[in-house]
Amino acid sequence: MKFFITVLFSLFISLGFSQENLTHTVQKGETLYSISKKYKVSVSQLEQLNPASKKGLSVNSILQISVNNKSEVGVEMHKVMPKETLFGLSKKYNISIDKLKQLNPSIESEGLKVGQVLQLSNSKNYSISEEVIVEKPKWKKEKNQELQEVYHTVLPKETKYGLSKKYKISIADLEQLNPQIKNELSVGTRLVIQTSQKSDRIEQQVMIPKEIKIVSAEGLSKAESVISTASNNIGTKYRTGGTDSDGFDCSGLMFSSFKAIDITLPRTSSEQSNYGIKIDKNSAQKGDLIFFATNGSSHINHVGLITEVSENDIKFVHSSTSLGVVISSITEEYYDKRFVQINRVIPQ
């Protein structure tokens, strides 16, 4: 009898969780389609739960979201709380940051949001080493040819860097297709992602069932960890003296990010430029600090964290006074002319 009651109680808890209802506050530029993709539900389910949405969505209106986990056995969820980071969640649940992004693709373009429901695991194992055809896009015939067109409407906090990763297109190509975004990426802008003539179908890289070795957060290098922490704040506004998600100044972003790997930097960019070892530009690596003088003199007053190094380019995440936390390139004329030095603060 005791065993029977235990089984019934477990079943009740399982069913209760699988039918959990969540709410979503509509943001500017969002559509039922984009919200359905975010929560992995159908548009018809959203309309059924929110009949008024059939007539259109209003900014700040509240939608009921149904999250049904019975369809995938073994799926675990986590609701993001204030000040949580991907690095912290990866340590808490013993899952790699790459795996979190793989299970929750919106993280790459939108970052981590308070109230967001994350998928933490799946009963299936995945690999990204093979290609399969996942869908056929809509085609428009012109002059007896099939023209493939892919578009994207910019959502709040999306960046050119995030979109380039999402669609596997360079920022330069994205700007060439959409000249209007060279200076600023505005919410609601309809972007051309790809326009090319095809004869039949498009192939994409997706995850297919296969054995995979999961790397825990402890397996990440310190450089990867600090880059992940800083990059999670892309889209956050600039705030003088800021060191948290309410806003960062450039040195505040570095101070906060390096705290995550137990390195306490000085508080200002000028002081940080004296921390660690000054290295040659050609020896730059991911995780190094990069410094600039942007005030018309040789005095250092700006700092960023190097995220990527190639033969002809260095990319860095930083908090810009005009754009907030973004990723920029040393090849941009503004930063190329104002570059001063690079410091290594993470032991190699």
Backbone hydrogen bonds, N-H to C=O, Kabsch-Sander energy under -0.5 kcal/mol:
donor,donor_aa,acceptor,acceptor_aa,energy
5,I,1,M,-2.3
6,T,2,K,-2.1
7,V,3,F,-2.2
8,L,4,F,-2.3
9,F,5,I,-2.5
10,S,6,T,-2.4
11,L,7,V,-2.4
12,F,8,L,-2.2
13,I,9,F,-2.2
14,S,10,S,-2.5
15,L,11,L,-2.6
16,G,12,F,-2.4
17,F,13,I,-2.2
18,S,14,S,-2.2
19,Q,15,L,-1.2
20,E,17,F,-1.7
22,L,65,I,-3.1
24,H,63,L,-2.1
26,V,24,H,-0.6
26,V,61,S,-2.7
30,E,27,Q,-2.0
35,I,31,T,-2.4
36,S,32,L,-2.4
37,K,33,Y,-2.0
38,K,34,S,-1.8
39,Y,35,I,-2.0
40,K,36,S,-0.7
41,V,36,S,-2.2
46,L,42,S,-1.8
47,E,43,V,-2.5
48,Q,44,S,-2.1
49,L,45,Q,-2.1
50,N,46,L,-2.0
53,S,50,N,-2.2
54,K,51,P,-1.6
55,K,52,A,-1.5
56,G,53,S,-1.3
60,N,26,V,-3.1
61,S,58,S,-2.1
63,L,24,H,-2.9
63,L,61,S,-0.5
65,I,22,L,-4.4
67,V,20,E,-1.9
67,V,65,I,-0.6
68,N,66,S,-0.6
69,N,18,S,-0.7
69,N,67,V,-0.7
71,S,68,N,-0.5
72,E,69,N,-1.0
75,V,72,E,-1.5
76,E,121,S,-0.7
78,H,118,L,-1.8
80,V,78,H,-0.6
80,V,116,Q,-3.0
84,E,81,M,-1.8
89,L,85,T,-2.5
90,S,86,L,-2.6
91,K,87,F,-1.7
92,K,88,G,-2.3
93,Y,89,L,-2.5
94,N,90,S,-0.6
95,I,90,S,-1.8
100,L,96,S,-2.0
101,K,97,I,-2.3
102,Q,98,D,-2.1
103,L,99,K,-2.4
104,N,100,L,-1.5
107,I,104,N,-2.1
108,E,105,P,-1.1
109,S,105,P,-0.6
110,E,106,S,-3.0
111,G,106,S,-0.5
111,G,107,I,-1.9
112,L,232,N,-0.6
115,G,80,V,-2.9
116,Q,113,K,-2.0
118,L,78,H,-3.5
118,L,116,Q,-0.7
120,L,76,E,-3.0
120,L,118,L,-0.5
121,S,76,E,-0.7
123,S,73,V,-0.8
127,S,208,I,-1.4
132,V,204,Q,-1.0
134,V,132,V,-0.6
140,K,147,L,-1.2
142,E,145,Q,-2.2
145,Q,142,E,-1.1
147,L,140,K,-1.9
147,L,145,Q,-0.6
148,Q,146,E,-0.6
148,Q,196,S,-2.1
149,E,138,K,-0.6
149,E,147,L,-0.5
150,V,194,Q,-2.5
152,H,191,L,-1.9
154,V,152,H,-0.5
154,V,189,T,-2.6
158,E,155,L,-1.8
163,L,159,T,-2.4
164,S,160,K,-2.3
165,K,161,Y,-1.9
166,K,162,G,-2.3
167,Y,163,L,-2.5
168,K,164,S,-0.6
169,I,164,S,-2.0
174,L,170,S,-2.3
175,E,171,I,-2.5
176,Q,172,A,-1.9
177,L,173,D,-2.1
178,N,174,L,-1.3
181,I,178,N,-2.1
182,K,179,P,-1.4
186,S,184,E,-0.7
188,G,154,V,-2.7
189,T,186,S,-1.8
191,L,152,H,-3.7
191,L,189,T,-0.7
193,I,150,V,-2.9
193,I,191,L,-0.7
194,Q,150,V,-1.5
196,S,148,Q,-1.7
198,K,146,E,-1.5
204,Q,132,V,-0.8
206,V,130,E,-0.6
206,V,204,Q,-0.6
208,I,127,S,-1.6
210,K,125,N,-1.6
214,I,212,I,-0.7
216,S,214,I,-0.5
217,A,90,S,-0.6
219,G,216,S,-1.7
220,L,217,A,-1.6
225,S,221,S,-2.2
226,V,222,K,-2.4
227,I,223,A,-2.1
228,S,224,E,-2.4
229,T,225,S,-2.3
230,A,226,V,-2.3
231,S,227,I,-2.8
232,N,228,S,-1.7
233,N,230,A,-1.5
234,I,231,S,-1.8
235,G,325,V,-2.4
236,T,233,N,-2.5
239,R,248,F,-1.5
242,G,239,R,-2.7
244,D,247,G,-1.3
247,G,244,D,-2.4
248,F,237,K,-1.7
249,D,242,G,-1.7
253,L,249,D,-2.1
254,M,250,C,-1.4
255,F,251,S,-2.9
256,S,252,G,-2.5
257,S,253,L,-2.3
258,F,254,M,-2.5
259,K,255,F,-1.2
260,A,256,S,-0.7
260,A,257,S,-0.8
261,I,258,F,-1.3
262,D,259,K,-1.9
263,I,258,F,-2.4
264,T,262,D,-0.5
265,L,263,I,-0.8
272,Q,268,T,-2.6
273,S,269,S,-1.5
274,N,271,E,-1.5
275,Y,272,Q,-1.7
277,I,344,R,-2.4
279,I,342,I,-2.7
283,S,280,D,-1.7
284,A,281,K,-1.4
287,G,306,I,-2.6
288,D,285,Q,-1.8
289,L,343,N,-2.6
290,I,304,G,-2.4
291,F,341,Q,-3.0
292,F,302,H,-2.4
293,A,338,R,-2.4
294,T,292,F,-0.6
301,N,292,F,-2.1
302,H,292,F,-1.4
304,G,290,I,-2.3
305,L,317,V,-2.6
306,I,288,D,-2.8
307,T,315,K,-2.4
308,E,315,K,-1.4
310,S,313,D,-2.8
315,K,308,E,-2.7
316,F,328,S,-2.3
317,V,305,L,-2.6
318,H,326,V,-2.4
320,S,318,H,-0.7
320,S,324,G,-3.0
324,G,320,S,-2.4
325,V,236,T,-2.7
326,V,318,H,-2.5
326,V,324,G,-0.5
328,S,316,F,-2.8
330,I,314,I,-2.5
332,E,329,S,-1.5
336,D,332,E,-2.8
337,K,333,E,-2.1
338,R,334,Y,-0.7
339,F,335,Y,-0.8
339,F,336,D,-0.6
340,V,291,F,-2.6
341,Q,291,F,-0.9
342,I,279,I,-0.7
343,N,289,L,-2.5
344,R,277,I,-3.2
345,V,343,N,-0.6
